[in-house]
Amino acid sequence: MPSVLITGASRGLGLEFARQYASAGWCVHAGVRNLHGRPAIDDLKHDNVTTHDLDVS
């Protein structure tokens, strides 16, 4: 299974890319600055998605 790391996965393009890759069966590592308070992150609850508290600034 291919893997991808996506930063900014809590909203915008990062969130949409994470959704698309997860739907395609990829192993998604979704980096977000805040794991709490973002309802959109709950949309990424798939077996192949792992969310990480990640700030790359």
VENQUI-V857620 format. One record per run of one state. SS is the DSSP state (a for helix, b for strand, c for the rest). FROM is the first residue (numbers start at 1). LEN is the number of residues. If there is no record, write none. Layout:
# VENQUI-V857620
[[SS FROM LEN] [SS FROM LEN]]
This chain:
# VENQUI-V857620
[[c 1 2] [b 3 5] [c 8 4] [a 12 12] [c 24 3] [b 27 6] [c 33 6] [a 39 4] [c 43 6] [b 49 5] [c 54 4]]
